[in-house]
Structure formats: structure tokens, C-alpha cells
Amino acid sequence: MYNTTKALFCGLQDEWMIEEISIVRAVLDGDVDSFRLLVQRYQGPVIRMIKNIIDDHHICEDIAQLTPKEKRKFKKENTNK
């Protein structure tokens, strides 16, 4: 038996992935609006993930805005204290 719901979900998932790829490509080409879209889309989940580790919302927001290089430095400075 063919599962229509699963097929519909897979189709939507494929469309979502194609959209994500095109947004990332636009960001890599310097499109500021596309970068803004990615930030809006993912800042909530990133902050929630960090909040699971650090129980201070303001610090979580600060950490979420750090670049990967800054995050490594922050982690190194705040580990084993």
C-alpha cells in the first residue's frame, strides 16, 4: 500500500532542501537579505540549544552571535574553571 502522507512529506522535505540550498548559495554570493533570512530562521533553535547548556538567556544570545572562531576561544577560556 502506498503511503500518501509519507510521499507528501518527502516531497515537501525535498522542496525545503532545495530552498535552503538556494538561500545558502545566495548568502555565499553576498546577498544580505538571504543571510538575514537564515538568521531569522535559525536563531531561535540555536539559542534554545545553547540555553540547554547555559541557563542565562542573555549569555545565550551573546554566544549565538559569536563567530565559530570566537566560540572556540570562549569555550577554551571558560573550560575547567
Distance bins in CASP14 RR format, pairs under 12 A and 6 or more apart:
PFRMAT RR
TARGET T0000
AUTHOR 0000-0000-0000
RMODE 2
METHOD distances of the structure
MODEL  1
1 7 0 0 0 0 0 1 0 0 0 0 0
2 8 0 0 0 0 0 1 0 0 0 0 0
3 9 0 0 0 0 1 0 0 0 0 0 0
3 10 0 0 0 0 1 0 0 0 0 0 0
4 10 0 0 0 0 0 1 0 0 0 0 0
4 11 0 0 0 0 0 1 0 0 0 0 0
5 11 0 0 0 0 0 1 0 0 0 0 0
5 12 0 0 0 0 0 1 0 0 0 0 0
6 12 0 0 0 0 0 1 0 0 0 0 0
6 13 0 0 0 0 0 1 0 0 0 0 0
7 13 0 0 0 0 0 1 0 0 0 0 0
7 14 0 0 0 0 0 1 0 0 0 0 0
8 14 0 0 0 0 0 1 0 0 0 0 0
8 15 0 0 0 0 0 1 0 0 0 0 0
9 15 0 0 0 0 0 1 0 0 0 0 0
9 16 0 0 0 0 0 1 0 0 0 0 0
10 16 0 0 0 0 0 1 0 0 0 0 0
10 17 0 0 0 0 0 1 0 0 0 0 0
11 17 0 0 0 0 1 0 0 0 0 0 0
11 18 0 0 0 0 0 1 0 0 0 0 0
12 18 0 0 0 0 0 1 0 0 0 0 0
12 19 0 0 0 0 0 1 0 0 0 0 0
13 19 0 0 0 0 0 1 0 0 0 0 0
13 20 0 0 0 0 0 1 0 0 0 0 0
14 20 0 0 0 0 0 1 0 0 0 0 0
14 21 0 0 0 0 0 1 0 0 0 0 0
15 21 0 0 0 0 0 1 0 0 0 0 0
15 22 0 0 0 0 0 1 0 0 0 0 0
16 22 0 0 0 0 0 1 0 0 0 0 0
16 23 0 0 0 0 0 1 0 0 0 0 0
16 41 0 0 0 0 0 1 0 0 0 0 0
17 23 0 0 0 0 0 1 0 0 0 0 0
17 24 0 0 0 0 0 1 0 0 0 0 0
18 24 0 0 0 0 0 1 0 0 0 0 0
18 25 0 0 0 0 0 1 0 0 0 0 0
19 25 0 0 0 0 0 1 0 0 0 0 0
19 26 0 0 0 0 0 1 0 0 0 0 0
19 34 0 0 0 0 0 1 0 0 0 0 0
19 37 0 0 0 0 0 1 0 0 0 0 0
19 38 0 0 0 0 0 1 0 0 0 0 0
19 41 0 0 0 0 0 1 0 0 0 0 0
20 26 0 0 0 0 0 1 0 0 0 0 0
20 27 0 0 0 0 0 1 0 0 0 0 0
20 34 0 0 0 0 0 1 0 0 0 0 0
20 37 0 0 0 0 0 1 0 0 0 0 0
20 38 0 0 0 0 1 0 0 0 0 0 0
20 41 0 0 0 0 1 0 0 0 0 0 0
20 42 0 0 0 0 0 1 0 0 0 0 0
21 27 0 0 0 0 0 1 0 0 0 0 0
21 28 0 0 0 0 0 1 0 0 0 0 0
21 34 0 0 0 0 0 1 0 0 0 0 0
21 38 0 0 0 0 0 1 0 0 0 0 0
22 28 0 0 0 0 0 1 0 0 0 0 0
22 29 0 0 0 0 0 1 0 0 0 0 0
22 31 0 0 0 0 0 1 0 0 0 0 0
22 34 0 0 0 0 1 0 0 0 0 0 0
22 37 0 0 0 0 0 1 0 0 0 0 0
22 38 0 0 0 0 0 1 0 0 0 0 0
23 29 0 0 0 0 0 1 0 0 0 0 0
23 30 0 0 0 0 0 1 0 0 0 0 0
23 31 0 0 0 0 1 0 0 0 0 0 0
23 33 0 0 0 0 1 0 0 0 0 0 0
23 34 1 0 1 0 0 0 0 0 0 0 0
23 35 0 0 0 0 1 0 0 0 0 0 0
23 36 0 0 0 0 0 1 0 0 0 0 0
23 37 1 0 0 1 0 0 0 0 0 0 0
23 38 1 0 0 1 0 0 0 0 0 0 0
23 39 0 0 0 0 0 1 0 0 0 0 0
23 40 0 0 0 0 0 1 0 0 0 0 0
23 41 0 0 0 0 1 0 0 0 0 0 0
23 42 0 0 0 0 0 1 0 0 0 0 0
24 30 0 0 0 0 0 1 0 0 0 0 0
24 31 0 0 0 0 0 1 0 0 0 0 0
24 34 1 0 0 1 0 0 0 0 0 0 0
24 35 0 0 0 0 1 0 0 0 0 0 0
24 37 0 0 0 0 0 1 0 0 0 0 0
24 38 1 0 0 1 0 0 0 0 0 0 0
24 41 0 0 0 0 0 1 0 0 0 0 0
24 42 0 0 0 0 0 1 0 0 0 0 0
25 31 0 0 0 0 1 0 0 0 0 0 0
25 34 0 0 0 0 1 0 0 0 0 0 0
25 35 0 0 0 0 0 1 0 0 0 0 0
25 38 0 0 0 0 0 1 0 0 0 0 0
26 32 0 0 0 0 1 0 0 0 0 0 0
26 33 0 0 0 0 1 0 0 0 0 0 0
26 34 1 1 0 0 0 0 0 0 0 0 0
26 35 0 0 0 0 1 0 0 0 0 0 0
26 36 0 0 0 0 0 1 0 0 0 0 0
26 37 0 0 0 0 1 0 0 0 0 0 0
26 38 0 0 0 0 1 0 0 0 0 0 0
27 33 0 0 0 0 1 0 0 0 0 0 0
27 34 1 0 1 0 0 0 0 0 0 0 0
27 35 1 0 1 0 0 0 0 0 0 0 0
27 36 0 0 0 0 1 0 0 0 0 0 0
27 37 0 0 0 0 1 0 0 0 0 0 0
27 38 1 0 0 1 0 0 0 0 0 0 0
27 39 0 0 0 0 1 0 0 0 0 0 0
27 41 0 0 0 0 0 1 0 0 0 0 0
27 42 0 0 0 0 0 1 0 0 0 0 0
28 34 0 0 0 0 1 0 0 0 0 0 0
28 35 0 0 0 0 1 0 0 0 0 0 0
28 38 0 0 0 0 0 1 0 0 0 0 0
29 35 0 0 0 0 0 1 0 0 0 0 0
30 36 0 0 0 0 0 1 0 0 0 0 0
30 38 0 0 0 0 0 1 0 0 0 0 0
31 37 0 0 0 0 1 0 0 0 0 0 0
31 38 0 0 0 0 0 1 0 0 0 0 0
32 38 0 0 0 0 0 1 0 0 0 0 0
32 39 0 0 0 0 0 1 0 0 0 0 0
33 39 0 0 0 0 0 1 0 0 0 0 0
33 40 0 0 0 0 0 1 0 0 0 0 0
34 40 0 0 0 0 0 1 0 0 0 0 0
34 41 0 0 0 0 0 1 0 0 0 0 0
35 41 0 0 0 0 0 1 0 0 0 0 0
35 42 0 0 0 0 0 1 0 0 0 0 0
35 43 0 0 0 0 0 1 0 0 0 0 0
36 42 0 0 0 0 0 1 0 0 0 0 0
36 43 0 0 0 0 0 1 0 0 0 0 0
37 43 0 0 0 0 0 1 0 0 0 0 0
38 44 0 0 0 0 0 1 0 0 0 0 0
38 45 0 0 0 0 0 1 0 0 0 0 0
38 46 0 0 0 0 0 1 0 0 0 0 0
39 45 0 0 0 0 0 1 0 0 0 0 0
39 46 0 0 0 0 1 0 0 0 0 0 0
39 47 0 0 0 0 0 1 0 0 0 0 0
39 64 0 0 0 0 1 0 0 0 0 0 0
39 65 0 0 0 0 1 0 0 0 0 0 0
40 46 0 0 0 0 0 1 0 0 0 0 0
42 48 0 0 0 0 0 1 0 0 0 0 0
42 49 0 0 0 0 0 1 0 0 0 0 0
42 64 0 0 0 0 1 0 0 0 0 0 0
43 49 0 0 0 0 0 1 0 0 0 0 0
43 50 0 0 0 0 0 1 0 0 0 0 0
43 60 0 0 0 0 0 1 0 0 0 0 0
43 61 0 0 0 0 1 0 0 0 0 0 0
43 63 0 0 0 0 0 1 0 0 0 0 0
43 64 1 0 0 1 0 0 0 0 0 0 0
43 65 0 0 0 0 1 0 0 0 0 0 0
44 50 0 0 0 0 1 0 0 0 0 0 0
44 51 0 0 0 0 1 0 0 0 0 0 0
44 57 0 0 0 0 0 1 0 0 0 0 0
44 60 0 0 0 0 1 0 0 0 0 0 0
44 61 0 0 0 0 1 0 0 0 0 0 0
44 64 0 0 0 0 1 0 0 0 0 0 0
45 51 0 0 0 0 0 1 0 0 0 0 0
45 52 0 0 0 0 0 1 0 0 0 0 0
45 60 0 0 0 0 0 1 0 0 0 0 0
45 64 0 0 0 0 1 0 0 0 0 0 0
46 52 0 0 0 0 0 1 0 0 0 0 0
46 53 0 0 0 0 0 1 0 0 0 0 0
46 60 0 0 0 0 1 0 0 0 0 0 0
46 61 0 0 0 0 1 0 0 0 0 0 0
46 63 0 0 0 0 1 0 0 0 0 0 0
46 64 1 0 1 0 0 0 0 0 0 0 0
46 65 0 0 0 0 1 0 0 0 0 0 0
46 66 0 0 0 0 0 1 0 0 0 0 0
46 71 0 0 0 0 0 1 0 0 0 0 0
47 53 0 0 0 0 0 1 0 0 0 0 0
47 54 0 0 0 0 0 1 0 0 0 0 0
47 56 0 0 0 0 0 1 0 0 0 0 0
47 57 1 0 0 1 0 0 0 0 0 0 0
47 58 0 0 0 0 0 1 0 0 0 0 0
47 59 0 0 0 0 0 1 0 0 0 0 0
47 60 1 0 1 0 0 0 0 0 0 0 0
47 61 1 0 0 1 0 0 0 0 0 0 0
47 62 0 0 0 0 0 1 0 0 0 0 0
47 63 0 0 0 0 1 0 0 0 0 0 0
47 64 1 0 1 0 0 0 0 0 0 0 0
47 65 0 0 0 0 1 0 0 0 0 0 0
48 54 0 0 0 0 0 1 0 0 0 0 0
48 57 0 0 0 0 0 1 0 0 0 0 0
48 60 0 0 0 0 1 0 0 0 0 0 0
48 61 0 0 0 0 0 1 0 0 0 0 0
48 64 0 0 0 0 1 0 0 0 0 0 0
49 60 0 0 0 0 1 0 0 0 0 0 0
49 63 0 0 0 0 0 1 0 0 0 0 0
49 64 0 0 0 0 1 0 0 0 0 0 0
50 56 0 0 0 0 1 0 0 0 0 0 0
50 57 0 0 0 0 1 0 0 0 0 0 0
50 58 0 0 0 0 0 1 0 0 0 0 0
50 59 0 0 0 0 1 0 0 0 0 0 0
50 60 1 0 1 0 0 0 0 0 0 0 0
50 61 0 0 0 0 1 0 0 0 0 0 0
50 62 0 0 0 0 1 0 0 0 0 0 0
50 63 1 0 1 0 0 0 0 0 0 0 0
50 64 1 0 1 0 0 0 0 0 0 0 0
50 65 0 0 0 0 0 1 0 0 0 0 0
50 66 0 0 0 0 0 1 0 0 0 0 0
50 71 0 0 0 0 1 0 0 0 0 0 0
50 74 0 0 0 0 0 1 0 0 0 0 0
50 75 0 0 0 0 0 1 0 0 0 0 0
51 57 1 0 0 1 0 0 0 0 0 0 0
51 58 0 0 0 0 0 1 0 0 0 0 0
51 59 0 0 0 0 1 0 0 0 0 0 0
51 60 1 0 1 0 0 0 0 0 0 0 0
51 61 0 0 0 0 1 0 0 0 0 0 0
51 63 0 0 0 0 1 0 0 0 0 0 0
51 64 0 0 0 0 1 0 0 0 0 0 0
52 60 0 0 0 0 1 0 0 0 0 0 0
53 59 0 0 0 0 0 1 0 0 0 0 0
53 60 0 0 0 0 1 0 0 0 0 0 0
53 63 0 0 0 0 1 0 0 0 0 0 0
53 64 0 0 0 0 0 1 0 0 0 0 0
53 75 0 0 0 0 0 1 0 0 0 0 0
53 78 0 0 0 0 0 1 0 0 0 0 0
54 60 1 0 1 0 0 0 0 0 0 0 0
54 61 0 0 0 0 0 1 0 0 0 0 0
54 62 0 0 0 0 1 0 0 0 0 0 0
54 63 1 0 0 1 0 0 0 0 0 0 0
54 64 0 0 0 0 0 1 0 0 0 0 0
54 74 0 0 0 0 0 1 0 0 0 0 0
54 75 0 0 0 0 0 1 0 0 0 0 0
54 78 0 0 0 0 1 0 0 0 0 0 0
56 62 0 0 0 0 1 0 0 0 0 0 0
56 63 0 0 0 0 1 0 0 0 0 0 0
57 63 0 0 0 0 0 1 0 0 0 0 0
57 64 0 0 0 0 0 1 0 0 0 0 0
58 64 0 0 0 0 0 1 0 0 0 0 0
58 65 0 0 0 0 0 1 0 0 0 0 0
59 65 0 0 0 0 0 1 0 0 0 0 0
59 66 0 0 0 0 0 1 0 0 0 0 0
59 74 0 0 0 0 0 1 0 0 0 0 0
59 78 0 0 0 0 0 1 0 0 0 0 0
60 66 0 0 0 0 0 1 0 0 0 0 0
62 70 0 0 0 0 1 0 0 0 0 0 0
62 71 0 0 0 0 0 1 0 0 0 0 0
62 74 0 0 0 0 1 0 0 0 0 0 0
63 70 0 0 0 0 1 0 0 0 0 0 0
63 71 1 0 0 1 0 0 0 0 0 0 0
63 72 0 0 0 0 0 1 0 0 0 0 0
63 73 0 0 0 0 0 1 0 0 0 0 0
63 74 1 0 0 1 0 0 0 0 0 0 0
63 75 0 0 0 0 1 0 0 0 0 0 0
63 78 0 0 0 0 0 1 0 0 0 0 0
64 70 0 0 0 0 0 1 0 0 0 0 0
64 71 0 0 0 0 1 0 0 0 0 0 0
64 74 0 0 0 0 0 1 0 0 0 0 0
65 71 0 0 0 0 1 0 0 0 0 0 0
65 74 0 0 0 0 0 1 0 0 0 0 0
66 72 0 0 0 0 1 0 0 0 0 0 0
66 73 0 0 0 0 1 0 0 0 0 0 0
66 74 1 0 0 1 0 0 0 0 0 0 0
66 75 0 0 0 0 1 0 0 0 0 0 0
66 77 0 0 0 0 0 1 0 0 0 0 0
67 73 0 0 0 0 1 0 0 0 0 0 0
67 74 0 0 0 0 0 1 0 0 0 0 0
68 74 0 0 0 0 0 1 0 0 0 0 0
68 75 0 0 0 0 0 1 0 0 0 0 0
69 75 0 0 0 0 0 1 0 0 0 0 0
69 76 0 0 0 0 0 1 0 0 0 0 0
70 76 0 0 0 0 0 1 0 0 0 0 0
70 77 0 0 0 0 0 1 0 0 0 0 0
71 77 0 0 0 0 0 1 0 0 0 0 0
71 78 0 0 0 0 0 1 0 0 0 0 0
72 78 0 0 0 0 0 1 0 0 0 0 0
72 79 0 0 0 0 0 1 0 0 0 0 0
73 79 0 0 0 0 0 1 0 0 0 0 0
75 81 0 0 0 0 0 1 0 0 0 0 0
END
